[in-house]
């Protein structure tokens, strides 16, 4: 189920125009796919954020981290059998190092794991300015699987495929999950406090997605012009163009 989700995330970015060198995929089993870049351990994740990402992000190139595995309160397991896990404090430190090298960087973090809401609302937290954090459940409950993947991620990724914003994709997935598992309450935080669900939290998430330049995609699209008019051309060939 975990690989079903992470492979789907990889394919989503490929389908939206990303090349393999712009996607860094870590997993416990290096033989799972030729798309795996490194074994899933703490050192690999830290290096991916503080080193690899530093060469691939900027003010117009957001960093999106999608994590899927097992979790406990204030802990995400990269490979539990090998004792590889990290805390919100550690992840926050790595993200802060990256942000210091890239001011105004937009970061999106999606965590699909049990008790993942502790990364937002617990004593330790990864929320911060210019960060949108989505967790698939709150700090007290499980994140449920689907027959092949995970209920929330299945719906959430489908929304992103349709170019919905992070906010709308999250809202639709949350509503779908609540029908089957009412206690799985996903969280979204988009400001610098650790109180998810406030009005300001949705503002940034509503303008991030594959249809919003520089927030998930890597393309600098030209603006869409709704209307335009040109003033009368003067004798010296000058005119004023006004556009919305």
HELIX and SHEET records of a PDB file:
HELIX    1   1 UNK A    2  UNK A   15  1                                  14    
HELIX    2   2 UNK A   20  UNK A   22  5                                   3    
HELIX    3   3 UNK A   42  UNK A   47  1                                   6    
HELIX    4   4 UNK A   48  UNK A   52  3                                   5    
HELIX    5   5 UNK A   53  UNK A   55  5                                   3    
HELIX    6   6 UNK A   80  UNK A   82  5                                   3    
HELIX    7   7 UNK A   88  UNK A  101  1                                  14    
HELIX    8   8 UNK A  118  UNK A  121  1                                   4    
HELIX    9   9 UNK A  151  UNK A  161  1                                  11    
HELIX   10  10 UNK A  166  UNK A  180  1                                  15    
HELIX   11  11 UNK A  201  UNK A  205  1                                   5    
SHEET    1   A 2 UNK A  26  UNK A  27  0                                        
SHEET    2   A 2 UNK A  38  UNK A  39  1                                        
SHEET    1   B 4 UNK A  63  UNK A  68  0                                        
SHEET    2   B 4 UNK A 107  UNK A 112  1                                        
SHEET    3   B 4 UNK A 131  UNK A 135  1                                        
SHEET    4   B 4 UNK A 187  UNK A 189 -1                                        
SHEET    1   C 3 UNK A  71  UNK A  72  0                                        
SHEET    2   C 3 UNK A  75  UNK A  79 -1                                        
SHEET    3   C 3 UNK A  84  UNK A  86 -1                                        
SHEET    1   D 2 UNK A 228  UNK A 230  0                                        
SHEET    2   D 2 UNK A 241  UNK A 243 -1                                        
END                                                                             
